Amino acid sequence: AQLGIDAIWLSPVCRSPQDDNGYDISDYRDIDPLFGNLNDMEELIAEGKKRNIRIILDLVLNHSSDEHPWFIEAKKSKENPYHDYYVWRDGVEGEYPNDMRAAFGGPAWEWVPELGQYYFHQFSVKQPDLNWDNPKLRQEIYDMILWWMDKGVGGFRLDVIDQIAKEPDRKITNNGPKLHDYIRELSANTFQKGDLITVGEAWGANTENAKLYSAPDGSEFSMVFQFEHVENGSGDYGKWTTEKYDFKEFKRIMIKWQEELQGKAWNSLFLGNHDQPRSVSRFGNDNPAYRETSAKMLATCLHMMQGTPYVYQGEELGMTNVYFDKLEDYRDIESINFFTELTESGLMTPEYIMKCLMLRSRDNARTPMQWDDSAQAGFTDGAPWIKVNPNYKEINAAQQLADPNSIFYYYQKLIRLRKEKDIIVYGGFEPLYRDNEQIFAYIRRLEQEKLLTVCNFSDKNAEMEIPEEFKGAECLITNLDRTVFEGKTVLKPYEAFVLYKK
């Protein structure tokens, strides 16, 4: 509430064996004992509402846990009514239906000897894919969503939702032919019956299908998470590389999404989440000399764009990658599986893949929240499930709340500005310096108002000319102590400012 946010998106909290941090749900209508119980959830929803904060649930509808009662029943026989809730193929042990691979490594098929069949899983072997072709399954899902809506949740984030219309025989995982039919039916039966925010996670999203996902008529979702900007800099083995991201390519992608969705769909704005490294370590500079300035710069760039900004927990403090140097410190199934796969196949040395994990592992964003400088960063009196980042004594919420110039208060001001100025929400977007290798700058316009955002993404000085039309403009926010904003200007490393003129 102090930060000024309107909603909290919780990573999955439903009952789960926790094979993949709760993205393997065994009961969609219960809370995992790790986090409390249903009464606690109802209290959270009620307390949030008192503060004008809605609770957004993370729903995993592409797959369930193999410990879900549906799957336990499905394995009993081919005639069982729940068998068709999942995707099965007849076969012979050791001869997979095809050569499809799971996203976390290994084959996408798992043999069940008692049935003489394989089931399909796009992720962990403990996450069997649901069969959306079955109308009974779809109805069960709609009933469950309406049940949560009755409890007062403010919306849903839909995990890998673009994979529900998979066709494994044709090796289609995302963007299957029936995808938008399924989403429109889902939305009509559930979301459109309430006042909700919905965001679909879609790794296969592009600016064309995003216009369907977040069509202004509300037929699908409010918005979609796309990943083009964070996949920038991938190598031969996907994200497992030590290469840095390409700033010009990043800027090109961000501009493309702003321009092409303008007036046609809605952007979701983010740099970090539970699947990404810490944003200041990836796109800024987590060296102590630049961490604070670059964290504020990244926040400025994102919050002044058109769309809904997402602040991943700890981002408002400038939390950094943890840089674990031992495999046993990692908990993420993806990181551990790929370490094994890439070293055993001889494609990478253990030393190199460890460097990749330090930069790109999902565990970088999953270390405990840094509340204060007491033991375990004030997160727990016990032993946390994963180690706390050792820099918690320098980077924590208590320290930032005591410092009026902290990253936290900078975020607070950005959020307040979005609520005060319609131009930030509704203004048109116009990029400047498209080919500049250091500067990301753009103008927003709404009737007579105009806004100029300037960000230096580098650790070197950068030169630019402030447009004449912003002469005498008011500075809404700046991360350094500049007072003159006219003519030829030299930006300091990671400098950012926003000018406003009526």
One Martini backbone bead per residue (centre of mass of N, CA, C, O) as a GRO file, in nm:
protein
  502
    1ALA     BB    1   0.057   0.063  -0.019
    2GLN     BB    2   0.304   0.254  -0.005
    3LEU     BB    3   0.379   0.221  -0.309
    4GLY     BB    4   0.078   0.214  -0.487
    5ILE     BB    5  -0.049  -0.036  -0.559
    6ASP     BB    6  -0.333  -0.247  -0.700
    7ALA     BB    7  -0.175  -0.532  -0.721
    8ILE     BB    8  -0.128  -0.889  -0.647
    9TRP     BB    9   0.086  -1.130  -0.775
   10LEU     BB   10   0.073  -1.468  -0.722
   11SER     BB   11   0.226  -1.719  -0.707
   12PRO     BB   12   0.160  -2.027  -0.664
   13VAL     BB   13  -0.084  -2.150  -0.387
   14CYS     BB   14  -0.167  -2.411  -0.447
   15ARG     BB   15  -0.183  -2.724  -0.417
   16SER     BB   16   0.148  -2.895  -0.389
   17PRO     BB   17   0.450  -3.081  -0.439
   18GLN     BB   18   0.681  -2.887  -0.556
   19ASP     BB   19   0.840  -2.948  -0.830
   20ASP     BB   20   0.751  -2.635  -0.960
   21ASN     BB   21   0.676  -2.406  -0.761
   22GLY     BB   22   0.346  -2.476  -0.802
   23TYR     BB   23   0.313  -2.560  -1.124
   24ASP     BB   24   0.191  -2.823  -0.961
   25ILE     BB   25  -0.136  -2.902  -0.936
   26SER     BB   26  -0.356  -3.086  -0.696
   27ASP     BB   27  -0.544  -2.824  -0.595
   28TYR     BB   28  -0.749  -2.558  -0.700
   29ARG     BB   29  -0.924  -2.540  -0.398
   30ASP     BB   30  -0.640  -2.496  -0.252
   31ILE     BB   31  -0.393  -2.443  -0.008
   32ASP     BB   32  -0.081  -2.454   0.064
   33PRO     BB   33   0.064  -2.519   0.370
   34LEU     BB   34   0.309  -2.332   0.329
   35PHE     BB   35   0.088  -2.065   0.322
   36GLY     BB   36  -0.173  -2.211   0.445
   37ASN     BB   37  -0.516  -2.125   0.396
   38LEU     BB   38  -0.826  -2.034   0.298
   39ASN     BB   39  -0.865  -1.826   0.523
   40ASP     BB   40  -0.612  -1.665   0.458
   41MET     BB   41  -0.698  -1.586   0.173
   42GLU     BB   42  -0.956  -1.436   0.253
   43GLU     BB   43  -0.807  -1.228   0.426
   44LEU     BB   44  -0.627  -1.111   0.208
   45ILE     BB   45  -0.850  -1.009   0.023
   46ALA     BB   46  -0.981  -0.823   0.237
   47GLU     BB   47  -0.728  -0.651   0.311
   48GLY     BB   48  -0.674  -0.551   0.028
   49LYS     BB   49  -0.942  -0.400  -0.023
   50LYS     BB   50  -0.898  -0.186   0.204
   51ARG     BB   51  -0.630  -0.091   0.009
   52ASN     BB   52  -0.689  -0.123  -0.300
   53ILE     BB   53  -0.607  -0.441  -0.325
   54ARG     BB   54  -0.563  -0.692  -0.549
   55ILE     BB   55  -0.585  -1.045  -0.612
   56ILE     BB   56  -0.366  -1.244  -0.810
   57LEU     BB   57  -0.386  -1.545  -0.970
   58ASP     BB   58  -0.207  -1.839  -1.047
   59LEU     BB   59  -0.289  -2.022  -1.337
   60VAL     BB   60  -0.275  -2.378  -1.423
   61LEU     BB   61  -0.409  -2.505  -1.747
   62ASN     BB   62  -0.210  -2.707  -1.905
   63HIS     BB   63  -0.150  -2.846  -1.622
   64SER     BB   64  -0.080  -3.084  -1.378
   65SER     BB   65  -0.044  -3.288  -1.139
   66ASP     BB   66   0.021  -3.630  -1.076
   67GLU     BB   67  -0.149  -3.577  -0.784
   68HIS     BB   68  -0.404  -3.543  -0.909
   69PRO     BB   69  -0.705  -3.694  -0.903
   70TRP     BB   70  -0.739  -3.711  -1.208
   71PHE     BB   71  -0.470  -3.871  -1.264
   72ILE     BB   72  -0.514  -4.107  -1.080
   73GLU     BB   73  -0.762  -4.198  -1.241
   74ALA     BB   74  -0.644  -4.202  -1.535
   75LYS     BB   75  -0.445  -4.459  -1.459
   76LYS     BB   76  -0.650  -4.698  -1.417
   77SER     BB   77  -0.801  -4.647  -1.708
   78LYS     BB   78  -0.929  -4.602  -2.028
   79GLU     BB   79  -1.237  -4.587  -1.906
   80ASN     BB   80  -1.193  -4.362  -1.741
   81PRO     BB   81  -1.332  -4.047  -1.724
   82TYR     BB   82  -1.028  -3.910  -1.670
   83HIS     BB   83  -0.842  -3.998  -1.900
   84ASP     BB   84  -0.939  -3.754  -2.107
   85TYR     BB   85  -0.784  -3.515  -1.941
   86TYR     BB   86  -0.552  -3.631  -2.111
   87VAL     BB   87  -0.248  -3.710  -2.301
   88TRP     BB   88  -0.254  -3.995  -2.514
   89ARG     BB   89  -0.045  -4.284  -2.624
   90ASP     BB   90   0.012  -4.545  -2.784
   91GLY     BB   91   0.261  -4.817  -2.718
   92VAL     BB   92   0.612  -4.875  -2.664
   93GLU     BB   93   0.852  -4.936  -2.472
   94GLY     BB   94   1.104  -4.698  -2.586
   95GLU     BB   95   0.880  -4.588  -2.802
   96TYR     BB   96   0.819  -4.297  -2.897
   97PRO     BB   97   0.582  -4.120  -3.061
   98ASN     BB   98   0.815  -3.895  -3.051
   99ASP     BB   99   1.082  -3.631  -3.042
  100MET     BB  100   0.980  -3.473  -2.817
  101ARG     BB  101   1.055  -3.208  -2.592
  102ALA     BB  102   1.107  -3.084  -2.291
  103ALA     BB  103   1.160  -2.780  -2.137
  104PHE     BB  104   1.338  -2.943  -1.893
  105GLY     BB  105   1.403  -3.186  -2.042
  106GLY     BB  106   1.370  -3.439  -2.225
  107PRO     BB  107   1.110  -3.613  -2.284
  108ALA     BB  108   0.746  -3.566  -2.356
  109TRP     BB  109   0.731  -3.874  -2.258
  110GLU     BB  110   0.542  -4.114  -2.050
  111TRP     BB  111   0.540  -4.427  -1.915
  112VAL     BB  112   0.249  -4.656  -1.859
  113PRO     BB  113   0.233  -4.985  -1.804
  114GLU     BB  114  -0.074  -5.039  -1.712
  115LEU     BB  115  -0.168  -4.907  -2.013
  116GLY     BB  116   0.027  -4.883  -2.263
  117GLN     BB  117   0.111  -4.568  -2.221
  118TYR     BB  118   0.151  -4.232  -2.306
  119TYR     BB  119   0.228  -3.919  -2.170
  120PHE     BB  120   0.203  -3.571  -2.192
  121HIS     BB  121   0.490  -3.335  -2.131
  122GLN     BB  122   0.622  -3.006  -2.140
  123PHE     BB  123   0.756  -3.057  -1.870
  124SER     BB  124   0.745  -3.217  -1.622
  125VAL     BB  125   0.670  -3.543  -1.537
  126LYS     BB  126   0.472  -3.404  -1.303
  127GLN     BB  127   0.323  -3.247  -1.576
  128PRO     BB  128   0.053  -3.321  -1.708
  129ASP     BB  129  -0.131  -3.270  -1.978
  130LEU     BB  130  -0.411  -3.120  -2.072
  131ASN     BB  131  -0.735  -3.187  -2.239
  132TRP     BB  132  -0.905  -2.940  -2.419
  133ASP     BB  133  -1.096  -3.126  -2.600
  134ASN     BB  134  -1.248  -3.164  -2.328
  135PRO     BB  135  -1.544  -3.038  -2.211
  136LYS     BB  136  -1.533  -3.135  -1.914
  137LEU     BB  137  -1.273  -3.002  -1.837
  138ARG     BB  138  -1.350  -2.713  -1.903
  139GLN     BB  139  -1.582  -2.699  -1.696
  140GLU     BB  140  -1.413  -2.744  -1.444
  141ILE     BB  141  -1.247  -2.486  -1.481
  142TYR     BB  142  -1.478  -2.281  -1.474
  143ASP     BB  143  -1.586  -2.353  -1.194
  144MET     BB  144  -1.324  -2.282  -1.043
  145ILE     BB  145  -1.307  -1.984  -1.125
  146LEU     BB  146  -1.586  -1.898  -1.009
  147TRP     BB  147  -1.509  -1.970  -0.718
  148TRP     BB  148  -1.285  -1.752  -0.696
  149MET     BB  149  -1.460  -1.510  -0.770
  150ASP     BB  150  -1.646  -1.542  -0.517
  151LYS     BB  151  -1.389  -1.473  -0.325
  152GLY     BB  152  -1.256  -1.195  -0.469
  153VAL     BB  153  -1.076  -1.194  -0.690
  154GLY     BB  154  -0.894  -0.972  -0.929
  155GLY     BB  155  -0.750  -1.218  -1.086
  156PHE     BB  156  -0.542  -1.357  -1.364
  157ARG     BB  157  -0.270  -1.567  -1.429
  158LEU     BB  158  -0.180  -1.745  -1.731
  159ASP     BB  159  -0.016  -2.014  -1.776
  160VAL     BB  160   0.092  -2.115  -2.069
  161ILE     BB  161  -0.178  -2.059  -2.255
  162ASP     BB  162  -0.056  -2.115  -2.556
  163GLN     BB  163  -0.061  -2.458  -2.487
  164ILE     BB  164  -0.361  -2.584  -2.480
  165ALA     BB  165  -0.361  -2.640  -2.820
  166LYS     BB  166  -0.217  -2.892  -2.855
  167GLU     BB  167  -0.038  -3.106  -3.123
  168PRO     BB  168   0.173  -3.362  -3.098
  169ASP     BB  169   0.154  -3.504  -3.383
  170ARG     BB  170   0.243  -3.200  -3.505
  171LYS     BB  171   0.432  -3.044  -3.301
  172ILE     BB  172   0.228  -2.865  -3.135
  173THR     BB  173   0.222  -2.625  -2.877
  174ASN     BB  174   0.190  -2.338  -2.974
  175ASN     BB  175  -0.062  -2.194  -3.144
  176GLY     BB  176  -0.301  -2.351  -3.191
  177PRO     BB  177  -0.586  -2.365  -3.382
  178LYS     BB  178  -0.785  -2.352  -3.102
  179LEU     BB  179  -0.696  -2.129  -2.902
  180HIS     BB  180  -0.901  -1.882  -2.935
  181ASP     BB  181  -1.152  -2.047  -2.881
  182TYR     BB  182  -1.083  -2.129  -2.592
  183ILE     BB  183  -1.043  -1.844  -2.472
  184ARG     BB  184  -1.324  -1.730  -2.538
  185GLU     BB  185  -1.478  -1.940  -2.374
  186LEU     BB  186  -1.345  -1.886  -2.105
  187SER     BB  187  -1.418  -1.585  -2.084
  188ALA     BB  188  -1.732  -1.608  -2.113
  189ASN     BB  189  -1.755  -1.816  -1.853
  190THR     BB  190  -1.592  -1.596  -1.661
  191PHE     BB  191  -1.447  -1.305  -1.672
  192GLN     BB  192  -1.712  -1.155  -1.795
  193LYS     BB  193  -1.861  -1.188  -1.494
  194GLY     BB  194  -1.639  -0.968  -1.410
  195ASP     BB  195  -1.392  -0.760  -1.232
  196LEU     BB  196  -1.099  -0.807  -1.419
  197ILE     BB  197  -0.763  -0.917  -1.435
  198THR     BB  198  -0.592  -1.040  -1.732
  199VAL     BB  199  -0.298  -1.258  -1.791
  200GLY     BB  200  -0.115  -1.395  -2.051
  201GLU     BB  201   0.112  -1.648  -2.099
  202ALA     BB  202   0.315  -1.595  -2.414
  203TRP     BB  203   0.580  -1.720  -2.586
  204GLY     BB  204   0.421  -1.694  -2.884
  205ALA     BB  205   0.406  -1.395  -2.895
  206ASN     BB  206   0.285  -1.135  -3.106
  207THR     BB  207   0.162  -0.847  -3.243
  208GLU     BB  208  -0.076  -0.998  -3.371
  209ASN     BB  209  -0.193  -1.197  -3.145
  210ALA     BB  210  -0.216  -0.972  -2.925
  211LYS     BB  211  -0.479  -0.850  -3.055
  212LEU     BB  212  -0.643  -1.089  -2.945
  213TYR     BB  213  -0.574  -1.126  -2.645
  214SER     BB  214  -0.610  -0.777  -2.615
  215ALA     BB  215  -0.879  -0.699  -2.695
  216PRO     BB  216  -1.094  -0.432  -2.635
  217ASP     BB  217  -1.359  -0.633  -2.603
  218GLY     BB  218  -1.272  -0.874  -2.393
  219SER     BB  219  -1.264  -1.179  -2.526
  220GLU     BB  220  -1.006  -1.249  -2.351
  221PHE     BB  221  -0.778  -1.040  -2.238
  222SER     BB  222  -0.622  -0.770  -2.109
  223MET     BB  223  -0.337  -0.920  -2.139
  224VAL     BB  224   0.012  -0.991  -2.234
  225PHE     BB  225   0.287  -1.199  -2.210
  226GLN     BB  226   0.590  -1.120  -2.351
  227PHE     BB  227   0.951  -1.231  -2.460
  228GLU     BB  228   1.132  -1.087  -2.666
  229HIS     BB  229   1.312  -0.897  -2.482
  230VAL     BB  230   1.422  -1.145  -2.287
  231GLU     BB  231   1.541  -1.327  -2.537
  232ASN     BB  232   1.757  -1.150  -2.575
  233GLY     BB  233   2.073  -1.315  -2.618
  234SER     BB  234   2.056  -1.582  -2.725
  235GLY     BB  235   2.174  -1.900  -2.803
  236ASP     BB  236   2.224  -2.225  -2.896
  237TYR     BB  237   2.103  -2.279  -2.576
  238GLY     BB  238   1.953  -2.036  -2.541
  239LYS     BB  239   1.993  -1.897  -2.225
  240TRP     BB  240   2.270  -2.061  -2.220
  241THR     BB  241   2.464  -1.785  -2.154
  242THR     BB  242   2.713  -1.504  -2.136
  243GLU     BB  243   2.573  -1.315  -2.300
  244LYS     BB  244   2.476  -1.014  -2.371
  245TYR     BB  245   2.263  -0.792  -2.434
  246ASP     BB  246   2.102  -0.610  -2.700
  247PHE     BB  247   2.011  -0.293  -2.695
  248LYS     BB  248   1.904  -0.230  -2.982
  249GLU     BB  249   1.713  -0.471  -2.988
  250PHE     BB  250   1.552  -0.406  -2.737
  251LYS     BB  251   1.448  -0.132  -2.840
  252ARG     BB  252   1.308  -0.232  -3.094
  253ILE     BB  253   1.103  -0.412  -2.946
  254MET     BB  254   0.971  -0.204  -2.761
  255ILE     BB  255   0.877  -0.016  -2.988
  256LYS     BB  256   0.707  -0.215  -3.149
  257TRP     BB  257   0.495  -0.269  -2.922
  258GLN     BB  258   0.402   0.022  -2.896
  259GLU     BB  259   0.320   0.079  -3.195
  260GLU     BB  260   0.140  -0.188  -3.272
  261LEU     BB  261  -0.070  -0.157  -3.012
  262GLN     BB  262  -0.172   0.110  -3.069
  263GLY     BB  263  -0.521   0.110  -3.029
  264LYS     BB  264  -0.541  -0.239  -3.023
  265ALA     BB  265  -0.382  -0.285  -2.749
  266TRP     BB  266  -0.218  -0.418  -2.449
  267ASN     BB  267   0.047  -0.365  -2.244
  268SER     BB  268   0.302  -0.534  -2.077
  269LEU     BB  269   0.536  -0.425  -1.819
  270PHE     BB  270   0.864  -0.585  -1.816
  271LEU     BB  271   1.191  -0.730  -1.681
  272GLY     BB  272   1.084  -0.910  -1.440
  273ASN     BB  273   1.070  -1.247  -1.289
  274HIS     BB  274   1.052  -1.583  -1.190
  275ASP     BB  275   1.209  -1.650  -1.490
  276GLN     BB  276   1.416  -1.420  -1.431
  277PRO     BB  277   1.647  -1.227  -1.393
  278ARG     BB  278   1.758  -0.963  -1.256
  279SER     BB  279   1.719  -0.657  -1.396
  280VAL     BB  280   1.978  -0.505  -1.294
  281SER     BB  281   2.173  -0.739  -1.394
  282ARG     BB  282   2.079  -0.741  -1.701
  283PHE     BB  283   2.002  -0.414  -1.785
  284GLY     BB  284   2.200  -0.300  -1.594
  285ASN     BB  285   2.398  -0.239  -1.284
  286ASP     BB  286   2.527  -0.421  -0.992
  287ASN     BB  287   2.726  -0.232  -0.931
  288PRO     BB  288   2.752  -0.025  -0.667
  289ALA     BB  289   2.797   0.240  -0.843
  290TYR     BB  290   2.508   0.166  -1.034
  291ARG     BB  291   2.255   0.030  -0.918
  292GLU     BB  292   2.064   0.264  -0.839
  293THR     BB  293   2.061   0.424  -1.103
  294SER     BB  294   1.978   0.187  -1.295
  295ALA     BB  295   1.714   0.109  -1.153
  296LYS     BB  296   1.577   0.385  -1.202
  297MET     BB  297   1.602   0.391  -1.507
  298LEU     BB  298   1.434   0.139  -1.572
  299ALA     BB  299   1.175   0.240  -1.436
  300THR     BB  300   1.136   0.487  -1.613
  301CYS     BB  301   1.114   0.356  -1.891
  302LEU     BB  302   0.864   0.174  -1.819
  303HIS     BB  303   0.650   0.378  -1.670
  304MET     BB  304   0.623   0.576  -1.942
  305MET     BB  305   0.467   0.372  -2.081
  306GLN     BB  306   0.240   0.181  -2.254
  307GLY     BB  307   0.076   0.022  -1.990
  308THR     BB  308   0.137  -0.237  -1.749
  309PRO     BB  309   0.313  -0.240  -1.469
  310TYR     BB  310   0.562  -0.467  -1.334
  311VAL     BB  311   0.666  -0.553  -1.000
  312TYR     BB  312   0.911  -0.736  -0.883
  313GLN     BB  313   1.008  -0.864  -0.610
  314GLY     BB  314   1.268  -0.627  -0.519
  315GLU     BB  315   1.287  -0.419  -0.751
  316GLU     BB  316   1.219  -0.170  -0.550
  317LEU     BB  317   1.535  -0.232  -0.430
  318GLY     BB  318   1.749  -0.364  -0.628
  319MET     BB  319   1.770  -0.651  -0.660
  320THR     BB  320   1.995  -0.924  -0.717
  321ASN     BB  321   2.177  -1.144  -0.811
  322VAL     BB  322   2.333  -1.427  -0.645
  323TYR     BB  323   2.569  -1.607  -0.758
  324PHE     BB  324   2.594  -1.904  -0.753
  325ASP     BB  325   2.879  -2.158  -0.723
  326LYS     BB  326   2.675  -2.400  -0.648
  327LEU     BB  327   2.460  -2.645  -0.731
  328GLU     BB  328   2.336  -2.702  -0.435
  329ASP     BB  329   2.195  -2.406  -0.424
  330TYR     BB  330   2.000  -2.503  -0.620
  331ARG     BB  331   1.628  -2.553  -0.709
  332ASP     BB  332   1.585  -2.543  -1.006
  333ILE     BB  333   1.484  -2.769  -1.234
  334GLU     BB  334   1.597  -2.643  -1.492
  335SER     BB  335   1.892  -2.595  -1.405
  336ILE     BB  336   1.963  -2.887  -1.321
  337ASN     BB  337   1.888  -3.034  -1.584
  338PHE     BB  338   2.080  -2.867  -1.776
  339PHE     BB  339   2.341  -2.931  -1.642
  340THR     BB  340   2.329  -3.234  -1.696
  341GLU     BB  341   2.275  -3.236  -2.004
  342LEU     BB  342   2.524  -3.046  -2.098
  343THR     BB  343   2.751  -3.219  -1.963
  344GLU     BB  344   2.690  -3.518  -2.055
  345SER     BB  345   2.703  -3.429  -2.371
  346GLY     BB  346   2.952  -3.209  -2.398
  347LEU     BB  347   2.854  -2.904  -2.464
  348MET     BB  348   2.951  -2.838  -2.162
  349THR     BB  349   3.109  -2.717  -1.909
  350PRO     BB  350   3.072  -2.684  -1.579
  351GLU     BB  351   3.193  -2.397  -1.566
  352TYR     BB  352   3.011  -2.264  -1.783
  353ILE     BB  353   2.724  -2.336  -1.677
  354MET     BB  354   2.764  -2.187  -1.410
  355LYS     BB  355   2.779  -1.907  -1.540
  356CYS     BB  356   2.497  -1.920  -1.662
  357LEU     BB  357   2.341  -1.954  -1.397
  358MET     BB  358   2.434  -1.686  -1.265
  359LEU     BB  359   2.277  -1.516  -1.496
  360ARG     BB  360   1.989  -1.714  -1.574
  361SER     BB  361   1.864  -1.822  -1.341
  362ARG     BB  362   1.563  -1.839  -1.167
  363ASP     BB  363   1.690  -1.814  -0.873
  364ASN     BB  364   1.763  -1.512  -0.872
  365ALA     BB  365   1.436  -1.441  -0.817
  366ARG     BB  366   1.396  -1.660  -0.549
  367THR     BB  367   1.502  -1.519  -0.333
  368PRO     BB  368   1.456  -1.380  -0.053
  369MET     BB  369   1.320  -1.130   0.089
  370GLN     BB  370   1.462  -0.804   0.183
  371TRP     BB  371   1.384  -0.652   0.482
  372ASP     BB  372   1.659  -0.682   0.653
  373ASP     BB  373   1.969  -0.719   0.862
  374SER     BB  374   1.888  -0.975   0.963
  375ALA     BB  375   1.851  -1.281   0.979
  376GLN     BB  376   1.748  -1.380   0.674
  377ALA     BB  377   1.636  -1.083   0.609
  378GLY     BB  378   1.358  -1.132   0.778
  379PHE     BB  379   1.203  -1.389   0.652
  380THR     BB  380   1.314  -1.592   0.886
  381ASP     BB  381   1.379  -1.807   1.168
  382GLY     BB  382   1.468  -2.014   0.983
  383ALA     BB  383   1.511  -2.212   0.705
  384PRO     BB  384   1.532  -2.149   0.396
  385TRP     BB  385   1.475  -2.296   0.086
  386ILE     BB  386   1.676  -2.063   0.010
  387LYS     BB  387   1.919  -1.865  -0.019
  388VAL     BB  388   2.031  -1.571   0.076
  389ASN     BB  389   2.141  -1.287  -0.024
  390PRO     BB  390   2.441  -1.153   0.092
  391ASN     BB  391   2.338  -0.834   0.030
  392TYR     BB  392   2.115  -0.768   0.260
  393LYS     BB  393   2.265  -0.548   0.433
  394GLU     BB  394   2.247  -0.330   0.189
  395ILE     BB  395   1.970  -0.475   0.075
  396ASN     BB  396   1.671  -0.328   0.211
  397ALA     BB  397   1.375  -0.210   0.325
  398ALA     BB  398   1.452  -0.059   0.583
  399GLN     BB  399   1.675   0.117   0.457
  400GLN     BB  400   1.488   0.253   0.234
  401LEU     BB  401   1.271   0.381   0.426
  402ALA     BB  402   1.512   0.574   0.554
  403ASP     BB  403   1.555   0.673   0.241
  404PRO     BB  404   1.447   0.927   0.034
  405ASN     BB  405   1.658   0.820  -0.219
  406SER     BB  406   1.542   0.562  -0.285
  407ILE     BB  407   1.414   0.327  -0.488
  408PHE     BB  408   1.139   0.304  -0.356
  409TYR     BB  409   1.059   0.613  -0.378
  410TYR     BB  410   1.083   0.619  -0.682
  411TYR     BB  411   0.857   0.421  -0.744
  412GLN     BB  412   0.637   0.573  -0.594
  413LYS     BB  413   0.648   0.819  -0.785
  414LEU     BB  414   0.584   0.677  -1.053
  415ILE     BB  415   0.307   0.571  -0.965
  416ARG     BB  416   0.184   0.846  -0.900
  417LEU     BB  417   0.215   0.971  -1.184
  418ARG     BB  418   0.024   0.772  -1.331
  419LYS     BB  419  -0.229   0.877  -1.159
  420GLU     BB  420  -0.203   1.192  -1.238
  421LYS     BB  421  -0.128   1.122  -1.556
  422ASP     BB  422  -0.287   1.045  -1.843
  423ILE     BB  423  -0.054   1.045  -2.052
  424ILE     BB  424   0.084   0.781  -1.945
  425VAL     BB  425  -0.157   0.600  -2.029
  426TYR     BB  426  -0.281   0.747  -2.320
  427GLY     BB  427  -0.053   0.829  -2.476
  428GLY     BB  428   0.129   0.860  -2.732
  429PHE     BB  429   0.400   0.707  -2.928
  430GLU     BB  430   0.749   0.845  -2.975
  431PRO     BB  431   1.043   0.785  -3.102
  432LEU     BB  432   1.389   0.829  -3.033
  433TYR     BB  433   1.690   0.737  -3.123
  434ARG     BB  434   1.685   0.445  -3.256
  435ASP     BB  435   2.023   0.412  -3.320
  436ASN     BB  436   2.117   0.447  -3.048
  437GLU     BB  437   2.361   0.285  -2.823
  438GLN     BB  438   2.240   0.432  -2.532
  439ILE     BB  439   1.961   0.565  -2.604
  440PHE     BB  440   1.631   0.599  -2.450
  441ALA     BB  441   1.374   0.775  -2.631
  442TYR     BB  442   1.050   0.946  -2.566
  443ILE     BB  443   0.723   1.046  -2.673
  444ARG     BB  444   0.427   1.181  -2.529
  445ARG     BB  445   0.077   1.228  -2.641
  446LEU     BB  446  -0.201   1.460  -2.524
  447GLU     BB  447  -0.297   1.677  -2.698
  448GLN     BB  448  -0.127   1.940  -2.535
  449GLU     BB  449   0.042   1.723  -2.418
  450LYS     BB  450   0.389   1.644  -2.303
  451LEU     BB  451   0.646   1.376  -2.302
  452LEU     BB  452   0.987   1.320  -2.187
  453THR     BB  453   1.201   1.036  -2.221
  454VAL     BB  454   1.531   0.973  -2.069
  455CYS     BB  455   1.784   0.708  -2.133
  456ASN     BB  456   2.086   0.568  -2.003
  457PHE     BB  457   2.219   0.232  -2.073
  458SER     BB  458   2.509   0.330  -1.982
  459ASP     BB  459   2.859   0.370  -1.845
  460LYS     BB  460   2.845   0.626  -2.030
  461ASN     BB  461   2.847   0.894  -2.182
  462ALA     BB  462   2.577   1.093  -2.342
  463GLU     BB  463   2.458   1.245  -2.638
  464MET     BB  464   2.210   1.517  -2.672
  465GLU     BB  465   1.902   1.662  -2.796
  466ILE     BB  466   1.674   1.867  -2.680
  467PRO     BB  467   1.384   1.942  -2.772
  468GLU     BB  468   1.253   2.252  -2.828
  469GLU     BB  469   0.955   2.187  -2.718
  470PHE     BB  470   1.101   2.153  -2.408
  471LYS     BB  471   1.126   2.431  -2.337
  472GLY     BB  472   1.058   2.488  -2.002
  473ALA     BB  473   1.014   2.230  -1.873
  474GLU     BB  474   0.906   1.998  -1.652
  475CYS     BB  475   1.043   1.802  -1.394
  476LEU     BB  476   0.922   1.503  -1.267
  477ILE     BB  477   1.191   1.313  -1.296
  478THR     BB  478   1.512   1.211  -1.138
  479ASN     BB  479   1.823   1.021  -1.071
  480LEU     BB  480   1.959   1.295  -1.061
  481ASP     BB  481   2.091   1.650  -1.026
  482ARG     BB  482   1.958   1.784  -1.252
  483THR     BB  483   1.848   2.129  -1.379
  484VAL     BB  484   1.921   2.123  -1.687
  485PHE     BB  485   1.682   2.104  -1.992
  486GLU     BB  486   1.877   2.193  -2.260
  487GLY     BB  487   1.979   2.112  -2.543
  488LYS     BB  488   2.285   2.019  -2.524
  489THR     BB  489   2.347   1.692  -2.376
  490VAL     BB  490   2.506   1.525  -2.100
  491LEU     BB  491   2.492   1.205  -2.005
  492LYS     BB  492   2.509   1.008  -1.756
  493PRO     BB  493   2.536   0.725  -1.623
  494TYR     BB  494   2.212   0.610  -1.609
  495GLU     BB  495   2.046   0.839  -1.690
  496ALA     BB  496   1.724   1.000  -1.589
  497PHE     BB  497   1.430   1.167  -1.743
  498VAL     BB  498   1.123   1.378  -1.706
  499LEU     BB  499   0.929   1.575  -1.928
  500TYR     BB  500   0.677   1.847  -1.897
  501LYS     BB  501   0.412   1.977  -2.121
  502LYS     BB  502   0.133   2.204  -2.207
   0.00000   0.00000   0.00000
